[in-house]
Amino acid sequence: MPTVRANGLNLYYESTGQGEPLVLIPYLAADQACYAFQVADYAKRFTCIMVDLRGAGQSDKPRGPYSTELFADDIAAFLQAINVEKAHIAGLSLGAAVGMQLAAKHPEKVRSLSLHSSWPKTDPFLKTAVQGWQVMAKGLGSVPEMIILGIFPWCFTPGLYAAKPDYIKSLADFVRSRPAQPLDAFMLSSEAVINHDASSELSRIKAPTQITFGRFDMVTSTRFADALHGQITGSELHVFEDCAHAPIYENVQVFNEVTLAFLNRHTG
């Protein structure tokens, strides 16, 4: 499987499909496989490039500190290393925070920008939530188990738990099947979430941008919509009415349709 040297470290990635390049940036504690339910549809129109951020998956896990700006610099160097001049950039949660930093700092590399379940600057509520995950990860001594017990309830609505317990179990099994993020690397990555602040950079984003939220998301709720939509000129806003933090799993069909429609409008 391919690994490239970029920004002083080895980054693991996978690629599939054909068409214009689309880089999918993972969320906190996840590896590149987290967009498995999107790639099947996206790859019909795009070359999907899924990359593990530093500290996660099969990429290097150097000492910190980490930041969303540093992650963005990694992605910019990664694109250069794989000879991609310009790409569509998409991410959920941490992946979106990295995407907005990339679009602000390296605008020449971004053809379009998809920001899902994102936020411009960490507020006290989000900080408290992430600190809770840190405490749970330390207590359990396991990042995958923390994800299942600590992060999942923020990602999915109570209705999904009630209606599809076997589906929730399958997602938990999927998390356990992936390369486990070491606890120290999770702490570094989660501190990058806590310290994220791109509020002064949003006006520099010129790429066509789609912003989406889940109506029932609390961790990065629609409380952030006005700040993002208002500061990113010409951006589009969509709210998934039946989802929480992870529409990519809770309503796969609609999420893929809405996001592909945006991407397709900005090809060529």
Residue, then its C-alpha position, 0 to 999 in steps of 0.5 A: m500500500p502506498t506511503v509517501r514522504a511529505n512535510g518530514l513524515n510518512l503519510y499512508y493513503e489509498s486511492t480509487g476511482q477515476g476523474e478529478p482528484l477528491v481528497l477525503i480527510p479523516y475525522l478525529a481518531a479515524d483512519q482513511a477507511c472512515y469514508a467507506f460508505q461514500v467512496a463507492d459513490y464518489a469513485k464513479r466520478f472522482t479519483c478518491i484519495m483517502v489519507d491518514l493524518r499524522g498520528a493516525g492510521q498507518s501514517d507516522k506518529p511523531r511527537g507534538p504538538y499537533s494543530t489543524e494548521l500543521f495537518a493542513d501543511d501536511i496535506a499540502a505537502f502530500l498533494q505535492a508528493i503525489n503530483v496532484e496540483k489541485a484537488h477537491i477537498a472534503g472532510l467531516s469534523l476534524g477533517a473539515a477543520v483541516g480542510m478550511q485551514l488548507a483552503a485558507k493557507h494554500p488556496e491554489k491547491v483547492r478546487s472545491l471545499s466540502l465542510h461537514s459538521s465543522w466549526p470555525k473556532t472551538d468554544p467552551f462547550l466543544k472543548t468540554a466535550v473533547q476533554g471528556w473524550q480524553v478522560m474516557a480514553k485514559g480511563l479505558g486505556s483504549v481509543p477504539e473503546m472510547i470512540i464507541l462509548g464516548i464519541f458514538p453518542w454524539c454522532f448518532t441520534p437516539g432514534l438510530y440507536a433504538a431502530k438499528p442496534d445491529y447497525i450501531k454494532s456493525l459500526a462498532d465492529f468496524v472501529r475495532s477492526r481498524p488500526a487503533q490510534p495510540l493513546d498519546a497520539f489521540m491526546l495530541s490530535s484531540e488537543a488540535v481540536i481543542n485549539h482549532d481557531a480559523s475564525s480570522e482565516l475564513s474570509r481568505i477561502k475563495a474555493p466554492t464551498q459546501i457547508t453541512f450540519g446535522r440538525f441534531d448535532m450538538v458537538t458542532s451544531t448549527r450554532f456555528a452555521d452563521a459564522l461559517h456561511g457568513q464568512i466564506t463568500g458564496s458558500e452553500l449551506h445544507v442541514f440534514e434534518d434527521c442526523a446528528h454529528a455523522p450524517i455520513y453513516e446515519n443517512v448515507q444515501v441522502f448525504n451522498e446525493v447532496t454532497l455529490a451534487f455539489l461536487n459535480r457542479h464544480t468539476g471541469 
